[in-house]
Amino acid sequence: MSRPRVVVVGLGDTGVLTAIALRRHGDVVGITAKPEFVSGQELGLRLARPEAWTRDYRIGYERFRGLDHARIVHGSATALDTEKRIVRVRLADGAAVDGAGGESPVTEEPYDVVVVATGVTNGFWRHPTLQDSRGVDADISLPHQRIADAETVAIIGGGAAALSSAAQVAERWPDKIVDLYFPGDRALPHHHARVWDRVRTRLEALGVGLHPGHRAALTAGDGGGGGGNANHDDLDDDDEHLTSATVSWTTGQAPTTADVVIWAIGRVSPNTGWLPAEMLDDRGFVRVEPTLRVSGHSDVFAVGDVAATDPLRTSARNRGHLLVARNIRAHLEGRPLRDYRPPRRRWGSVLGPLRDGLIVFTPPGRGVRVPAPASDVVLQRLITHQVIYGGVRSQRR
């Protein structure tokens, strides 16, 4: 009997983990718009120290041992035909990459089960544009250089991406004026209050100016799109989310100016323009049952930021890839599926790896400090690369 064919659309953070988890249970095909794994994690580190970020968060697919028997297709999904059970893919091909002109060939990938893991568009650091390695290079180097050349930096947002950007930029360039603006009395509203207390102390020690009670007046390009059925292949030329425009406030404060404004306010657009409309909710996210199966389609699953599991779409950060892999195996074997149970609060790292180490917060808000050598060797090299990813080769073959 032939092995089932499982197509994973999107090989970002969650998609790669899902493909690895399925490696022994079917013939896995991964579809990716990027030529290599490009993580959406640790925005602050990526902006401030791109060489350190690249070492751990930009990895050639051939380096993942868990993907040795998977077939990787470099292209963008354009349609899902559930009757014929195929995914149509526009392949990366020369001049057509990054919108430089030309026509890309289109292929069809048949499936027994398909996993939607295409994530969301969130500014210059998370987007589904079909790219080659040079495009990824530019995505990483140009924002870094723009911030390096600035004397004043304003960060808009109260979530982990905004706070990590503030901390990492302030630590990397202590002579810059770095200010953080957020709408509530405290940042990190979805974390335990203890987390903000400790993070605030660290930000103040780094010299970050904290400005609570500031809600930005948004224009069409600020802070990302809202919901909706969008692919966002036509991102703005102005690095979308990295601007020098004056920021106005709906909360009555005087407008703010800075050499660079980093928008990290959490407004995202799901990368679902290739999916049938009946699969999507009113914001364009994929409707899923508690089992992560797409409603009304027994052989389609979704996981990660694109899946409407709960208001915070937490399956991207809470072992959702393991559950979806387990449920796909159960589906293929005719066994019952299990439900995803979202956590009550967000947890984990907030500021990312600073030069003196990393603080990981538990759901009850307690911080565990990991010194820099242990963070680098134990967390990244051993736990992340060898355990979670199932082995990452140190050099390309």
N, C-alpha and C positions, 0 to 999 in steps of 0.2 A: 504493500500500500504506500502511495506517495505521501511525502510529508506535506502538511498544510503550508500554504504560502501566505505569509503575514507581511503586509506592506505598512511601514511606519512613515508617515508623512511629516517631516520636520525632524531634523537631527540636532536640535539645540540641547539645552540642559536636560529636559525631561525625555525627549525623543531618544537620545543616545542611551540613557539608562534603560528605557523601555526595550529598545532593540537588543541590548546586552542581556536583559533579563529573559528574553524570548529565544536566545540563541540555540538552546538545546531542544526546542519544542516546535520548530518549523523552519522553513526556508525564509529567511528574513531579507526583505528589500527595504533599504532606507532611501528616502527622497529628501534632498537637501538643496537649498538655494546657495549654500556656502561651499567653498572648495575644501573646507576643513571645519572642525568643531570650533565655534566661536561662542563662548559663554555669554549670557546676559547678566552674570553675577558681578558683584564688586565694581560698580561704576566708579566710585571714588578712587580706588587703586588704579583702574584703567586710565583715568584722567591724569593722575599725579605721577604714577610710576609705571608707565606702559610696559617697560621691559620686564618688571616683576610680574605684572598681570599676564603678559603673554606666555611666560614660562608655565603657568598653571592653568590658564583659561583659554588658550588657543592651541589646539592639539590636532595634528593630522589624524584623520580617521584610521589610517593604517597602523597607528601606534596603539590603538585599543585592541588588546588581545580578544576581548569579547565580541569584536566585530570581524574577526578573521574569516568567518564563513558567511558573513552578510554581504550582499551586493549593494554598493552605494551608487545611487543615481544622482548626478549633479544637475539639478533642474528645479523648476517651480511647478507645483501642481496647478493645473488650470481648471480641472473639472473632476467630479466624482460621479460615475454612472453606477448607481446601485442595482440596476436591473442587469446590466452586463457584467457587473462586479469588476470594474476597471477604474484606475486612476489615470487621467490624461496629464502628461507632463511636458512642459516646454523645456527642452534641454539647453544647458549652457553651451554656447557654441560661438567662440571667437568674438566677432564684432557686436553680436547681440547682447553680450554680457554688459551689465551696468547701463543699458539703454543707449549704447553707442551706435545703434543702427544695425540694419541687417535683419534677416529672418532666422529664427532658431527652429531646428527640427522639433517635431512633436512626436512623442511615443506614448504607448499605452502599457500600463502595468496591471496585469490581472491579479486578483487577490481572492483568498478564502476568508481572510479577516483583514480589515484595515484599521489602523490606529491614527487618529488625528492628533498631532502634537505640534501644530504650527505656531503656537504661542500668540504673542501680541506685538503690535508696533508700539514702541515707547521711545520716541525721539531718535537721536543719532546713534544710540547704542543698541537698539533692538529694532530691526526692521527686516522685512522679507525680500529685499532687493536681490535679484540674481547677480552674484558677484564672482570675480576671480580673486586670486590672492592679492593683486595690486589694489583692488577695491577695498579689501579688508585692511590692508596696510594703511590706506588713506583714512579709513574710518577711525583707526586707532591713533595715528600720528597727528592729524590735523587738529582735532579738538585739544589734544595735549599741548601742541605748540601755541595754539590761540590763548590758552590759559597761561602758559609760561610767559607770554609776552605782555600779559595784563598786569596792571598795578592794583586794580580793585576787582573783586569777584563777588557777585551776589548770587546766592542759591535760593530758589523759591521752592518750598515744599517741606512737609513735616514727616515724611516717611524715611525708611532706611536709606534709600538711594540719595536723598538730599543730605541727610546727616553724614553719611560716609563721604560724600563729595566735599562737604565743608571740612571735615576732619582731615581727610587726606591732602587736600589742597593746602590747608593751613600748616600741616606738618611739613609738607614738601617745600613750601615757599613761605617761611615765617615772616618775611618782610612784606608780603602782600596784605592788603586789607580784605578780609573775608567776612561776609555777613550772611546770616541765615534768617530767612523770613518764613513764618508759618502761621496758619490762620487761628489756631486754638491757643488756649492758655499754656498748653504743653505740646511738644511734638510726640511722635510715636503713639497716636491714640489707640492703636490696635494691640499695643504691647501692655504688659503690666506696668503700673505707675512706677515701680522701683527701677525699671529699665531707664526711663527718662531721667530720673534723679541722678543715676550714675553717669549716663551719657552726657547730660548737661554739664556736670562737673568737668568731664574730660574736654568737652568743646571749649568751655571757658578757659581751661588751662592752656589750650592751644591758641588762644587769642581770637576765637571766632565770636563775632558780635551776634547776639541772639535777639530776635525781634518777634515776639509773640503777637498775636492779634492782628496780623497783616494778611488780608485776603486779596490776592491779585485780581485785577480786572483783565479778563482773558480776551485775546483776539484769536482769529481763526487758526494761527500757526503756533500759539503758545501752549506748551504743556501737553502736546499731543492731541489727537482727535478724541472725540467721545466714543460712544459705541458705534455699532453699525456694521454693515457687511462690506468691509473694505480690505483691499490688499496693500494699499499705500506703496505701490511700486514707484510713484512719482513724488518722492520726498522733496521738500523745498531745498534750494541751493544753499540757504543760510544755516545749514547744519541742524535744522529744526530742533528746538530746545536749547540751543546754544546761541544766544543773540547778544546784541549790544543796545537793544531798544530800552527806552525809559519805561519803567514799570509803574503803573498807576494802581491805586488801592481802592477797593470798594468800601473799606473800613475807615476811610476819612483821613489817612495819613498823607503827607506830601509825597509826590512822586519820587521814585528812587532811580538813580543812574549808577552804572558801573561799566567798566571796560568790557566785562563779560558777564552775562546773566545765564546761569544754568537753570533751566526749567526741569524740575523733577517732582511734579505735583501728582503723579500717579494716574493721570488720565491716559487710558490706553485704548487702542483699537484692535480687535481680534483679527487675525489673519485668516479670514474665512470666506473671502470673496469667491473661492473656487468650489464652495459647498452648496448643495441644494438649499433653498431658502427655508424649506420646512424643517430642516435640522437645527435652525438657529432661533434664539430668543429675540426679544425686541431690541437688544443691544448688539446683536450679531455674534454672541457667544454660542457654543454648541450645547444644545439641550441634552443632558445626560440623566440617566437613572442613577440611583445611589450606587449601582454596581459599576458605573463609568461606561456602561453601554449606552449608545446614542438611542434616544427614544424612538421606537418604531422600526429600528434596524438591528436585527440580532447579530449581524456580522460587522458592525461598525462600533468602535470604541473611541473615546476621547479622553485625554489626560493633560494636565498642566494648566497653564494660564488661559488656554483657549476654552477649557471645559467649565460650564456653569454649574459647578458642584455646590457652591455656597457663595455668599456675598464677596468673600475675599479670594475665591477660586484657589483654595489652598492645596489642591492635589499636586501642584508643582513642587511643593517643599515638604511634603509629609508622606514620603514613600508611596505616593500614588502610582509610580511606575511599577512597583512590585505587585500592588493590588491588580492593576490592569493586566499585567502579564499572567498573574494567577487566574484571573477571571477568563482570560482568553483560552488558557489551557482547559479550564473547566468547561467552557462553552464547546470547545472542540471535542471533549470527552463526554459531553452530556451530563455534567455534574452541576450542582447548584452554584450560583455565583454569590460572592460576599459583597457587603455594602462598604462604601467609604464613609468614614466618620471624621468630619473636619474637627480640628482643634479649636478650643475656645479663644485662644490668643495666639498671636505670632510670637515666634521665639527664634533663637539662633544668634548669629553675629549681626551687629548693627553697623559699626564703624569700619569693619573689615580689618585686615592685618596691618597694623601700624608698626613702626620700627621697633617698638619695645614689646610687641606681641599682639595677641588677639583676645578679646573678651567674648565669650559665648554665653548667651542668656538662656536660662531655662524658662518653661512656661510660667512658673510662679514668680519670675522676675529676678532670680538670683543670677549673678554673673560669675562665671568661672574664667579666670585669667589663665591664658596659655602663653608662656614666654615665647619670644620670637623663634629661637632654634627649634623648640618642640612644635610650634605651629607649622614651621616649614617642613620639618622632617617627619614628625609623627602624623599631624593632621593631613597635610597635603600629600607627601610622598607615600606614606603607608596607608592611612585610613581611606583617603579620597581616591588616590590613584590605584592602589592595589586591592583594596577591599570593595569600596563602593563601585568603582569602574571595572573591577575584575581584572586589573592588570593593565598598566600603561607602559609601553616600552620607552626607555630613556632616549633613544635615538631612532630616527626614521630608518626603515630598512632600505 
